[in-house]
Amino acid sequence: AFGGLRIRIGRGKNDAKQGNLDARVFPIFMWLLCIPAFLAQVSALLILRTDLNFQAEVHSRADGGDELLQLKLMMVVIVYLMNFKVLVLALQHLVFLSNPLTWAEVEHADVQQWAGHSWKDHKFVKFVFKAIAILPWPFLAICMQLGVNYIVCTDSVSVILSSKDAKETIFNSLAISFIVELGDVWWEFCQQILHFRPLDEFDFELHPVVWDESGRLVAEQAEKMICPEVV
């Protein structure tokens, strides 16, 4: 959303001096890349859900006694702890994107930086690269991530508790963990295949001039905000 993700598109005429040429990736393309991973994760979770017997007993002494139940509960807690960081980060990102001050105080690419000098005065291009047109795509991607992790948290209890023995309990927990980590695996694959630059190279920067002497937003920053009236 802030122009931090770049893709390598070639090298300059003088490789020794100019180095690699790159371009900013518009958020809608990243959202499209999220769809295959999202569909794969949801499909796997739905298959696990349809394979469950919701009328089966959770605990039976004949299946292994209290030790098996303790193992199941421990694995449920472990799965929840593994998802905790992902859920918290996703919620933090949602709050960061939804905060109107983010779009005023944090530096983000303008139309010329997104589309180039020749397109900066085009009316449609100006609208496409405004905050109100950029915001929905990362917002949807984060909501998709939250949805997957929420389903994992809710379904993992039933999947793990329905296990018949210790071996099946551990393997079911590993299967759920694999579904959660599929997003990271997909991102690493796309980063290598599409030659995305590492996100570690991007740092958020604050705009030097945001407020005037009276405590109001300067006109330039107010134009970039989605809802300047709320500030």
MIFI-113482 format. One record per residue: x, y, z of N, C-alpha, C, O in turn; residue in three letters; residue number from 1. Coordinates in pm, whole numbers. Example, Ala and Ser with C-alpha at 12.3 -4.5 7.8 and 13.67 -1.06 7.14 Angstrom:
BEGIN
> n_c1;n_c2;n_c3;ca_c1;ca_c2;ca_c3;c_c1;c_c2;c_c3;o_c1;o_c2;o_c3;rest;nr
> 1319;-569;780;1230;-450;780;1320;-330;780;1424;-332;846;ala;1 .
> 1285;-225;708;1367;-106;714;1290;3;787;1341;114;804;ser;2 .
***
This chain:
BEGIN
> n_c1;n_c2;n_c3;ca_c1;ca_c2;ca_c3;c_c1;c_c2;c_c3;o_c1;o_c2;o_c3;rest;nr
> 81;-120;0;0;0;0;86;127;0;40;232;-46;ala;1 .
> 207;119;50;294;236;61;408;232;-39;504;308;-27;phe;2 .
> 399;142;-136;500;136;-240;628;70;-197;732;91;-259;gly;3 .
> 623;-11;-91;744;-74;-41;785;-198;-116;903;-235;-117;gly;4 .
> 688;-264;-180;720;-387;-253;760;-353;-396;686;-286;-468;leu;5 .
> 877;-399;-434;929;-370;-568;963;-501;-639;992;-603;-577;arg;6 .
> 957;-494;-773;989;-609;-856;1101;-570;-952;1099;-462;-1011;ile;7 .
> 1198;-660;-966;1310;-634;-1057;1263;-654;-1201;1207;-759;-1235;arg;8 .
> 1285;-554;-1284;1238;-561;-1422;1353;-560;-1522;1328;-563;-1643;ile;9 .
> 1476;-556;-1477;1589;-557;-1569;1708;-483;-1513;1714;-453;-1394;gly;10 .
> 1802;-454;-1599;1922;-382;-1560;1939;-259;-1648;1890;-254;-1760;arg;11 .
> 2011;-162;-1594;2034;-41;-1669;2130;-61;-1785;2190;-168;-1799;gly;12 .
> 2143;40;-1868;2233;31;-1984;2376;10;-1940;2452;-64;-2002;lys;13 .
> 2412;78;-1833;2546;61;-1778;2531;-12;-1645;2508;51;-1541;asn;14 .
> 2544;-144;-1648;2516;-224;-1530;2604;-186;-1411;2560;-192;-1296;asp;15 .
> 2725;-147;-1438;2816;-118;-1329;2773;5;-1251;2795;14;-1130;ala;16 .
> 2711;101;-1320;2674;226;-1254;2526;228;-1214;2492;271;-1104;lys;17 .
> 2440;182;-1303;2297;195;-1277;2240;77;-1198;2145;94;-1123;gln;18 .
> 2298;-41;-1213;2249;-156;-1139;2112;-200;-1185;2072;-174;-1299;gly;19 .
> 2037;-269;-1096;1907;-324;-1130;1801;-215;-1139;1801;-120;-1060;asn;20 .
> 1711;-231;-1236;1594;-145;-1246;1476;-217;-1182;1459;-337;-1201;leu;21 .
> 1395;-144;-1108;1280;-206;-1044;1161;-112;-1049;1175;7;-1079;asp;22 .
> 1043;-167;-1019;918;-89;-1022;835;-129;-902;846;-241;-852;ala;23 .
> 752;-37;-857;663;-65;-745;548;-156;-791;499;-145;-903;arg;24 .
> 508;-246;-703;399;-340;-734;271;-286;-675;262;-262;-554;val;25 .
> 170;-267;-759;42;-215;-712;-26;-321;-625;-19;-440;-657;phe;26 .
> -91;-282;-515;-148;-379;-419;-246;-479;-478;-257;-590;-427;pro;27 .
> -319;-442;-583;-417;-536;-638;-349;-662;-691;-407;-771;-685;ile;28 .
> -227;-650;-743;-156;-767;-792;-114;-858;-677;-115;-981;-691;phe;29 .
> -78;-800;-564;-46;-881;-448;-170;-950;-394;-163;-1064;-348;met;30 .
> -285;-882;-401;-410;-945;-356;-444;-1063;-446;-490;-1167;-398;trp;31 .
> -422;-1048;-576;-448;-1159;-668;-356;-1278;-639;-397;-1393;-653;leu;32 .
> -233;-1250;-598;-142;-1358;-562;-183;-1427;-433;-148;-1543;-410;leu;33 .
> -257;-1357;-349;-303;-1417;-223;-416;-1518;-245;-437;-1606;-162;cys;34 .
> -489;-1505;-356;-608;-1588;-378;-574;-1737;-387;-642;-1816;-323;ile;35 .
> -470;-1780;-463;-441;-1925;-468;-410;-1985;-331;-458;-2093;-298;pro;36 .
> -329;-1914;-251;-297;-1965;-117;-421;-1968;-29;-441;-2062;48;ala;37 .
> -504;-1866;-41;-628;-1861;38;-722;-1975;3;-778;-2040;91;phe;38 .
> -738;-2001;-126;-826;-2110;-170;-772;-2246;-126;-848;-2334;-86;leu;39 .
> -640;-2263;-135;-580;-2390;-92;-599;-2413;57;-632;-2524;100;ala;40 .
> -579;-2308;137;-595;-2322;281;-740;-2350;319;-767;-2439;400;gln;41 .
> -833;-2273;261;-974;-2293;294;-1022;-2430;247;-1099;-2496;317;val;42 .
> -978;-2473;129;-1019;-2605;78;-972;-2716;171;-1048;-2808;202;ser;43 .
> -847;-2707;216;-795;-2810;307;-872;-2811;438;-900;-2917;493;ala;44 .
> -905;-2692;489;-980;-2685;615;-1121;-2740;599;-1172;-2808;688;leu;45 .
> -1185;-2711;486;-1320;-2761;464;-1321;-2913;447;-1415;-2980;491;leu;46 .
> -1217;-2968;384;-1208;-3114;371;-1192;-3179;508;-1253;-3281;537;ile;47 .
> -1107;-3117;592;-1093;-3168;728;-1225;-3162;803;-1259;-3253;879;leu;48 .
> -1300;-3053;781;-1428;-3037;852;-1529;-3141;807;-1601;-3196;891;arg;49 .
> -1537;-3168;678;-1636;-3265;628;-1601;-3408;668;-1687;-3496;668;thr;50 .
> -1475;-3432;703;-1432;-3567;742;-1455;-3594;891;-1431;-3705;938;asp;51 .
> -1502;-3493;963;-1519;-3508;1108;-1652;-3575;1140;-1751;-3560;1067;leu;52 .
> -1652;-3647;1249;-1775;-3704;1305;-1808;-3626;1432;-1750;-3650;1538;asn;53 .
> -1902;-3533;1420;-1931;-3444;1532;-2008;-3513;1645;-2024;-3456;1753;phe;54 .
> -2055;-3633;1621;-2127;-3707;1724;-2039;-3806;1798;-2085;-3872;1891;gln;55 .
> -1913;-3818;1758;-1821;-3910;1824;-1781;-3857;1961;-1783;-3736;1986;ala;56 .
> -1745;-3949;2051;-1702;-3911;2184;-1564;-3847;2180;-1476;-3889;2105;glu;57 .
> -1547;-3743;2261;-1419;-3674;2270;-1322;-3751;2358;-1202;-3757;2330;val;58 .
> -1374;-3811;2464;-1287;-3878;2561;-1346;-4014;2593;-1463;-4027;2628;his;59 .
> -1263;-4115;2581;-1302;-4251;2617;-1183;-4320;2681;-1074;-4321;2624;ser;60 .
> -1203;-4379;2796;-1094;-4446;2866;-1042;-4566;2788;-927;-4606;2805;arg;61 .
> -1125;-4621;2703;-1081;-4736;2625;-980;-4698;2517;-904;-4783;2471;ala;62 .
> -978;-4569;2477;-888;-4525;2370;-751;-4482;2421;-662;-4455;2340;asp;63 .
> -732;-4476;2550;-600;-4434;2599;-605;-4363;2731;-502;-4322;2784;gly;64 .
> -724;-4347;2786;-735;-4289;2918;-711;-4140;2921;-720;-4070;2820;gly;65 .
> -680;-4092;3041;-661;-3949;3061;-536;-3896;2991;-531;-3778;2956;asp;66 .
> -437;-3981;2970;-314;-3935;2905;-340;-3887;2763;-283;-3786;2721;glu;67 .
> -425;-3958;2690;-457;-3916;2554;-532;-3784;2552;-505;-3698;2468;leu;68 .
> -624;-3767;2644;-698;-3641;2652;-604;-3525;2686;-618;-3416;2631;leu;69 .
> -510;-3549;2776;-414;-3444;2811;-328;-3407;2690;-298;-3289;2669;gln;70 .
> -288;-3508;2612;-210;-3481;2490;-292;-3398;2391;-239;-3304;2331;leu;71 .
> -418;-3432;2375;-504;-3357;2283;-517;-3212;2326;-504;-3121;2244;lys;72 .
> -542;-3189;2453;-557;-3052;2503;-427;-2974;2490;-428;-2855;2458;leu;73 .
> -314;-3042;2513;-185;-2975;2499;-161;-2934;2353;-113;-2824;2328;met;74 .
> -196;-3021;2258;-176;-2988;2118;-270;-2876;2074;-232;-2794;1990;met;75 .
> -390;-2870;2128;-481;-2759;2098;-420;-2627;2144;-424;-2528;2072;val;76 .
> -363;-2627;2265;-301;-2505;2318;-181;-2465;2231;-162;-2346;2205;val;77 .
> -102;-2563;2187;15;-2533;2103;-29;-2471;1971;33;-2374;1925;ile;78 .
> -134;-2525;1908;-184;-2469;1782;-231;-2326;1803;-207;-2240;1719;val;79 .
> -299;-2300;1916;-345;-2165;1944;-228;-2069;1965;-232;-1955;1920;tyr;80 .
> -123;-2117;2032;-6;-2032;2053;65;-2002;1922;117;-1892;1904;leu;81 .
> 68;-2097;1831;131;-2076;1700;53;-1974;1619;113;-1898;1542;met;82 .
> -79;-1970;1635;-161;-1876;1560;-169;-1739;1625;-211;-1642;1562;asn;83 .
> -129;-1730;1751;-147;-1605;1825;-70;-1490;1759;-125;-1381;1739;phe;84 .
> 57;-1514;1726;139;-1409;1666;83;-1363;1533;80;-1244;1504;lys;85 .
> 38;-1459;1451;-17;-1425;1320;-144;-1342;1335;-162;-1243;1263;val;86 .
> -230;-1380;1428;-354;-1306;1449;-328;-1165;1500;-391;-1069;1455;leu;87 .
> -236;-1153;1594;-205;-1021;1650;-146;-929;1543;-184;-813;1533;val;88 .
> -52;-981;1463;9;-901;1357;-94;-859;1254;-92;-745;1206;leu;89 .
> -185;-949;1219;-288;-914;1121;-380;-806;1175;-417;-713;1102;ala;90 .
> -418;-815;1301;-502;-712;1362;-428;-578;1371;-488;-473;1348;leu;91 .
> -300;-582;1403;-221;-459;1407;-214;-395;1269;-224;-272;1257;gln;92 .
> -197;-476;1165;-192;-423;1029;-327;-363;989;-331;-260;921;his;93 .
> -436;-426;1030;-569;-371;999;-589;-235;1066;-640;-142;1004;leu;94 .
> -550;-225;1192;-563;-97;1264;-474;8;1199;-514;123;1185;val;95 .
> -352;-32;1160;-260;62;1097;-316;115;966;-307;235;939;phe;96 .
> -374;28;885;-431;71;757;-558;152;776;-584;246;699;leu;97 .
> -637;118;877;-766;186;896;-753;321;965;-846;402;963;ser;98 .
> -639;347;1026;-619;473;1096;-600;586;995;-506;581;916;asn;99 .
> -687;686;995;-673;797;897;-539;869;906;-487;917;805;pro;100 .
> -482;877;1027;-356;948;1043;-240;876;973;-139;937;939;leu;101 .
> -257;745;952;-152;671;881;-128;729;744;-13;741;700;thr;102 .
> -235;766;675;-225;815;538;-182;961;532;-158;1015;424;trp;103 .
> -174;1026;649;-127;1164;652;16;1174;702;94;1251;647;ala;104 .
> 51;1098;804;182;1112;867;288;1020;808;407;1051;815;glu;105 .
> 247;907;750;344;812;695;365;841;546;269;858;472;val;106 .
> 489;848;505;522;872;365;478;753;279;504;638;313;glu;107 .
> 410;783;168;377;679;72;393;735;-69;390;856;-91;his;108 .
> 408;645;-164;439;686;-300;327;770;-360;209;742;-337;ala;109 .
> 364;872;-438;265;953;-508;241;896;-647;296;792;-683;asp;110 .
> 159;966;-725;121;917;-858;244;903;-948;257;805;-1021;val;111 .
> 333;1000;-944;451;995;-1029;541;877;-993;598;814;-1082;gln;112 .
> 554;848;-864;637;736;-823;574;602;-859;645;505;-886;gln;113 .
> 441;597;-859;372;473;-896;375;450;-1047;416;344;-1094;trp;114 .
> 331;552;-1122;306;533;-1265;409;597;-1356;413;567;-1476;ala;115 .
> 493;684;-1304;591;750;-1388;550;891;-1424;435;932;-1405;gly;116 .
> 646;966;-1476;624;1107;-1506;520;1128;-1615;443;1224;-1608;his;117 .
> 515;1042;-1714;425;1062;-1828;278;1041;-1794;191;1086;-1869;ser;118 .
> 248;974;-1683;109;945;-1647;60;1026;-1527;-55;1009;-1485;trp;119 .
> 142;1112;-1471;107;1176;-1345;-10;1272;-1356;-76;1298;-1255;lys;120 .
> -39;1326;-1477;-149;1422;-1494;-276;1358;-1547;-375;1428;-1569;asp;121 .
> -277;1227;-1568;-396;1158;-1618;-498;1143;-1505;-463;1097;-1396;his;122 .
> -624;1183;-1530;-725;1184;-1425;-752;1044;-1369;-759;1026;-1247;lys;123 .
> -767;946;-1458;-796;810;-1412;-680;754;-1331;-701;688;-1228;phe;124 .
> -558;779;-1376;-440;730;-1305;-430;796;-1168;-394;731;-1070;val;125 .
> -463;925;-1160;-462;994;-1031;-557;928;-932;-525;913;-815;lys;126 .
> -676;889;-981;-774;825;-893;-727;686;-851;-743;647;-735;phe;127 .
> -670;611;-945;-628;474;-916;-524;470;-805;-523;378;-723;val;128 .
> -436;570;-801;-327;569;-704;-357;657;-583;-265;690;-507;phe;129 .
> -483;695;-563;-521;762;-440;-536;659;-328;-551;540;-353;lys;130 .
> -533;708;-205;-540;617;-90;-670;538;-88;-671;421;-52;ala;131 .
> -781;602;-127;-910;534;-122;-918;419;-222;-996;326;-202;ile;132 .
> -838;424;-330;-836;315;-428;-730;210;-394;-740;96;-440;ala;133 .
> -630;247;-315;-524;155;-278;-561;74;-155;-528;-44;-145;ile;134 .
> -631;137;-61;-660;74;68;-734;-60;59;-696;-152;131;leu;135 .
> -839;-77;-25;-917;-202;-21;-836;-329;-44;-869;-432;14;pro;136 .
> -732;-324;-127;-662;-448;-163;-579;-505;-48;-593;-624;-20;trp;137 .
> -494;-426;19;-427;-484;137;-524;-515;250;-502;-608;327;pro;138 .
> -633;-437;260;-733;-464;363;-799;-600;339;-818;-676;434;phe;139 .
> -834;-630;214;-894;-759;182;-796;-873;206;-833;-979;257;leu;140 .
> -671;-852;169;-570;-958;188;-554;-992;336;-544;-1109;372;ala;141 .
> -551;-890;421;-537;-915;564;-662;-983;620;-653;-1071;705;ile;142 .
> -779;-942;572;-904;-1007;615;-905;-1154;575;-953;-1238;652;cys;143 .
> -853;-1186;458;-843;-1326;415;-752;-1404;509;-782;-1518;546;met;144 .
> -640;-1343;547;-548;-1409;640;-614;-1430;776;-600;-1537;837;gln;145 .
> -687;-1330;823;-758;-1343;950;-863;-1453;943;-880;-1530;1037;leu;146 .
> -935;-1459;831;-1037;-1561;815;-981;-1701;822;-1038;-1789;887;gly;147 .
> -869;-1723;752;-806;-1856;753;-762;-1893;894;-787;-2005;939;val;148 .
> -698;-1802;963;-648;-1833;1097;-761;-1849;1197;-749;-1924;1294;asn;149 .
> -872;-1779;1176;-988;-1798;1264;-1047;-1938;1244;-1082;-2005;1341;tyr;150 .
> -1058;-1980;1118;-1110;-2115;1091;-1016;-2221;1149;-1061;-2322;1202;ile;151 .
> -886;-2196;1139;-790;-2289;1196;-810;-2302;1347;-809;-2413;1401;val;152 .
> -828;-2190;1414;-846;-2193;1559;-974;-2266;1599;-975;-2341;1697;cys;153 .
> -1082;-2245;1524;-1209;-2308;1560;-1212;-2456;1523;-1261;-2538;1600;thr;154 .
> -1158;-2490;1406;-1164;-2629;1360;-1056;-2717;1422;-1072;-2838;1430;asp;155 .
> -946;-2655;1466;-839;-2736;1523;-884;-2810;1648;-837;-2920;1674;ser;156 .
> -973;-2751;1724;-1023;-2817;1845;-1095;-2947;1808;-1069;-3052;1867;val;157 .
> -1185;-2939;1711;-1261;-3059;1670;-1171;-3163;1605;-1185;-3282;1630;ser;158 .
> -1077;-3116;1520;-989;-3210;1450;-901;-3286;1548;-886;-3407;1538;val;159 .
> -842;-3214;1642;-750;-3278;1736;-824;-3366;1836;-779;-3477;1866;ile;160 .
> -937;-3318;1887;-1011;-3397;1985;-1074;-3522;1925;-1106;-3617;1997;leu;161 .
> -1093;-3523;1792;-1151;-3641;1728;-1048;-3749;1698;-1083;-3857;1649;ser;162 .
> -920;-3722;1728;-815;-3820;1703;-834;-3943;1792;-880;-3933;1906;ser;163 .
> -799;-4059;1738;-824;-4184;1808;-706;-4230;1894;-724;-4305;1990;lys;164 .
> -585;-4184;1860;-469;-4224;1939;-367;-4111;1938;-389;-4007;1876;asp;165 .
> -256;-4133;2007;-155;-4028;2021;-91;-3994;1887;-69;-3876;1857;ala;166 .
> -62;-4096;1807;0;-4073;1677;-90;-3987;1588;-42;-3892;1526;lys;167 .
> -218;-4019;1583;-310;-3943;1500;-326;-3801;1552;-344;-3707;1475;glu;168 .
> -320;-3785;1684;-330;-3652;1744;-215;-3562;1698;-236;-3447;1660;thr;169 .
> -94;-3616;1703;23;-3537;1663;21;-3507;1514;53;-3396;1473;ile;170 .
> -16;-3605;1433;-18;-3584;1288;-127;-3484;1248;-106;-3404;1157;phe;171 .
> -241;-3488;1314;-346;-3389;1286;-299;-3248;1323;-330;-3152;1252;asn;172 .
> -226;-3237;1433;-174;-3106;1473;-72;-3055;1372;-69;-2936;1340;ser;173 .
> 13;-3146;1321;111;-3106;1219;43;-3065;1089;87;-2972;1022;leu;174 .
> -66;-3134;1054;-139;-3099;932;-198;-2959;943;-194;-2882;847;ala;175 .
> -253;-2926;1059;-310;-2794;1080;-200;-2687;1075;-219;-2580;1018;ile;176 .
> -86;-2717;1136;26;-2623;1134;75;-2600;991;112;-2488;955;ser;177 .
> 76;-2705;910;117;-2691;770;22;-2598;694;67;-2518;611;phe;178 .
> -107;-2608;722;-204;-2522;654;-178;-2376;690;-188;-2288;605;ile;179 .
> -145;-2351;816;-118;-2213;860;7;-2158;790;9;-2043;747;val;180 .
> 111;-2240;780;239;-2195;724;240;-2194;571;338;-2151;511;glu;181 .
> 132;-2240;509;128;-2243;363;139;-2104;303;194;-2087;194;leu;182 .
> 87;-2003;373;97;-1866;324;241;-1819;313;278;-1754;215;gly;183 .
> 323;-1852;413;465;-1814;409;539;-1887;297;623;-1829;229;asp;184 .
> 506;-2014;278;569;-2091;172;534;-2033;35;620;-2023;-53;val;185 .
> 407;-1996;17;362;-1939;-110;430;-1804;-136;466;-1774;-250;trp;186 .
> 446;-1724;-31;512;-1594;-48;658;-1613;-89;705;-1542;-178;trp;187 .
> 730;-1705;-27;869;-1729;-64;880;-1777;-209;973;-1741;-280;glu;188 .
> 784;-1860;-250;785;-1907;-389;764;-1790;-485;837;-1775;-583;phe;189 .
> 663;-1706;-458;635;-1591;-546;752;-1492;-546;783;-1433;-649;cys;190 .
> 814;-1475;-431;927;-1382;-423;1043;-1427;-510;1110;-1344;-572;gln;191 .
> 1067;-1556;-515;1177;-1607;-597;1142;-1609;-745;1224;-1571;-829;gln;192 .
> 1020;-1651;-779;981;-1663;-919;962;-1527;-983;1004;-1507;-1098;ile;193 .
> 900;-1433;-912;869;-1302;-969;976;-1197;-939;963;-1082;-979;leu;194 .
> 1081;-1237;-868;1195;-1147;-841;1153;-1024;-762;1191;-912;-795;his;195 .
> 1074;-1045;-658;1041;-936;-567;1162;-903;-482;1237;-991;-439;phe;196 .
> 1180;-775;-457;1286;-735;-365;1242;-766;-222;1123;-760;-191;arg;197 .
> 1336;-800;-134;1300;-830;6;1233;-710;73;1274;-596;53;pro;198 .
> 1131;-738;152;1061;-631;223;1148;-570;332;1119;-461;380;leu;199 .
> 1255;-640;371;1345;-585;472;1414;-458;425;1464;-380;506;asp;200 .
> 1417;-437;294;1484;-317;240;1396;-193;253;1442;-81;228;glu;201 .
> 1269;-211;292;1177;-98;300;1156;-58;445;1134;-143;531;phe;202 .
> 1163;71;472;1137;127;605;1032;236;595;1034;318;503;asp;203 .
> 940;236;690;841;342;695;907;472;739;992;473;828;phe;204 .
> 867;582;676;920;714;710;805;809;733;702;802;665;glu;205 .
> 821;898;830;719;998;859;738;1120;771;851;1160;741;leu;206 .
> 627;1178;729;633;1300;647;684;1415;732;640;1431;846;his;207 .
> 777;1496;680;836;1603;762;737;1712;800;748;1770;909;pro;208 .
> 641;1743;713;546;1851;741;404;1795;730;357;1764;621;val;209 .
> 337;1783;844;202;1729;846;104;1829;905;-8;1843;856;val;210 .
> 145;1899;1011;57;1992;1082;112;2133;1069;233;2155;1067;trp;211 .
> 20;2229;1059;62;2369;1057;69;2424;1199;51;2349;1295;asp;212 .
> 95;2553;1212;111;2613;1344;-17;2611;1426;-12;2611;1549;glu;213 .
> -131;2608;1360;-259;2605;1433;-304;2464;1469;-411;2446;1527;ser;214 .
> -224;2364;1435;-259;2227;1467;-348;2159;1365;-405;2053;1393;gly;215 .
> -360;2218;1248;-442;2158;1142;-352;2092;1037;-235;2125;1023;arg;216 .
> -412;1998;966;-338;1933;859;-307;2031;747;-391;2113;710;leu;217 .
> -187;2023;694;-154;2105;578;-235;2055;459;-275;1939;455;val;218 .
> -259;2143;364;-347;2110;251;-296;1991;171;-375;1909;124;ala;219 .
> -164;1981;155;-108;1873;76;-137;1737;137;-169;1642;65;glu;220 .
> -128;1726;269;-153;1600;336;-303;1571;346;-344;1455;343;gln;221 .
> -384;1675;358;-529;1654;365;-583;1594;235;-679;1517;238;ala;222 .
> -521;1629;123;-565;1574;-5;-535;1424;-16;-607;1352;-85;glu;223 .
> -431;1378;51;-392;1237;45;-477;1149;134;-483;1028;114;lys;224 .
> -543;1209;234;-618;1129;332;-751;1084;274;-807;1148;185;met;225 .
> -800;972;327;-930;920;284;-1042;1001;345;-1137;1038;275;ile;226 .
> -1032;1030;474;-1136;1108;544;-1068;1216;628;-1054;1199;749;cys;227 .
> -1024;1326;566;-955;1429;644;-1045;1496;747;-995;1558;841;pro;228 .
> -1178;1486;732;-1270;1550;824;-1266;1490;964;-1299;1557;1062;glu;229 .
> -1224;1363;975;-1226;1295;1104;-1108;1335;1192;-1106;1303;1311;val;230 .
> -1009;1402;1135;-891;1441;1212;-914;1579;1274;-826;1631;1343;val;231 .
***
